[in-house]
Structure formats: structure tokens, C-alpha cells
């Protein structure tokens, strides 16, 4: 990319941030994005299905994730008693393709419960690590309007799905949206849709002790790896590239790798 085009993109981003108002534009933006998150997830469900998992889709998956669907892996999550109690670690030994099929199914379920509602004032808010703040911000359905800051694109509190039946997601799940989200394209690389997929993958995966299908609720439980604050030095991006290059199974633990599978246009 030429210096000229890079400068042009930078100027466009500044103008986008300058012009965006914290008004009904936020509601309209999220109403546009949410259906396309569903379309992208459904497309990937189709691509991963037995009938859709052809040579072309397998090669595409390998290029994006660095691993083949036949690779064996272990995914760790937690289970609990339906009547309360502590958390117990559980492991799911499976193939990569089966892991992805189940993961996408859970993300589709989460997304189906999300909605963009009317404006309402929040009486309590939390930062990225769950500490309470004294902010007063507006929430539209499951989406919290924090476009007054360009410190982030989006974030969630990952524990929001813990021990929650999907019917409770509508009332309990929140996705905080920052100014950096506003200027992203709708779909494709580093887009609004892939960002939402990134965020809902953070939600904890869990199950109940005794269930025949363990770990059937929640998200994927991904993290932003490496753990720590690397936003300013770009370490998140370089680390994701390293995991891919090394064909590491940690690509499924890292939201920055996981979201790449959803950077498509449908």
C-alpha cells in the first residue's frame, strides 16, 4: 500500500470519527450489523457441514487457521451443578472440525438472542475487566453505546453467559461498542461483523454436571492473547500471526485468530 493511500485512509477515519454523533445513528448502525452477523455465521455453519466440507473449504480453513479439520485437540471449559456450587473443569477431546461445528452452533444461538432495542439509560456500568464505573451511558438492547471513546472497538464481560440458560441471554448479555467500531467496513477483514464474532467468542463455554451433551451452552471462551495490555504496541496482531505460522492449536483459544474465520463477505 502506498504512503498516499495510507494517508488517505487515515484522513477518512478521522473524518468518520469527527462526524459520528452519539444519537440514533448508533441504533441504526447496530440494526444494520446484527443481521449480517447471523448471515456470516450461517455461511460458516454451511461451510463446516458434512455436505459443505469439500476440498476448497478445507484448504480455505487451513490457510486461515493453520490446521486441518482432522487434527485432534482438547478444549477445556467448566461445568457446574444446576442448583449452584463451584466450577469443575471438563475437557472435550475432539477433532478440529467437530470443535468448530459445535462452536459455530453456540455462536449462532447467542447471536439469535441478541437484539437492538429502544434507548435506555444504564444505572450501572463496568469496564473491560468487570470493575464498576460511574459512567452513565445508553444501551440499545444488548449493545452499549460507548462511541464517545476511541480506546477500543468493542468488549464484553466474558462471564455473562456463565450458568445462564439461553433464554436469559436477552437480559444478561452486553456488547460494549467503542468509536473504533464505527469506521470499520460492514463485512470482511477487520469489519463490524468480524468484531462481533470476535466478542461473542469470548463468552464462557459451560455445561451442567450430568448433561448428556456437556459444554453445550455459552461461547468458545477465547481470550485476547497474549494476556496483558498489548493494544498500543500491536502485539495482539503479531502474536496471532505467530500462532498461525506455527500451526498452533492455540489459534482456537485466541479471539484474534478465531475471528479471522468470519472475515468474509456474504
C-alpha positions, 0 to 999 in steps of 0.5 A: 500500500502506498504512503498516499493511500495510507494517508488517505485512509487515515484522513477518512477515519478521522473524518468518520470519527469527527462526524459520528454523533452519539444519537440514533445513528448508533441504533441504526448502525447496530440494526444494520450489523446484527443481521449480517452477523447471523448471515456470516455465521450461517455461511460458516455453519454451511461451510463446516457441514458434512455436505459443505466440507469439500476440498476448497473449504478445507484448504480455505480453513487451513490457510486461515487457521493453520490446521486441518479439520482432522487434527485432534485437540482438547478444549477445556471449559467448566461445568457446574451443578444446576442448583449452584456450587463451584466450577469443575473443569471438563475437557472435550477431546475432539477433532478440529472440525467437530470443535468448530461445528459445535462452536459455530452452533453456540455462536449462532444461538447467542447471536439469535438472542441478541437484539437492538432495542429502544434507548435506555439509560444504564444505572450501572456500568463496568469496564473491560475487566468487570470493575464498576464505573460511574459512567452513565451511558445508553444501551440499545438492547444488548449493545452499549453505546460507548462511541464517545471513546476511541480506546477500543472497538468493542468488549464484553464481560466474558462471564455473562453467559456463565450458568445462564440458560439461553433464554436469559441471554436477552437480559444478561448479555452486553456488547460494549461498542467503542468509536473504533467500531464505527469506521470499520467496513460492514463485512470482511477483514477487520469489519463490524461483523468480524468484531462481533464474532470476535466478542461473542467468542469470548463468552464462557463455554459451560455445561451442567454436571450430568448433561448428556451433551456437556459444554453445550451452552455459552461461547468458545471462551477465547481470550485476547492473547497474549494476556496483558495490555498489548493494544498500543504496541500491536502485539495482539496482531503479531502474536496471532500471526505467530500462532498461525505460522506455527500451526498452533492449536492455540489459534482456537483459544485466541479471539484474534485468530478465531475471528479471522474465520468470519472475515468474509463477505456474504 
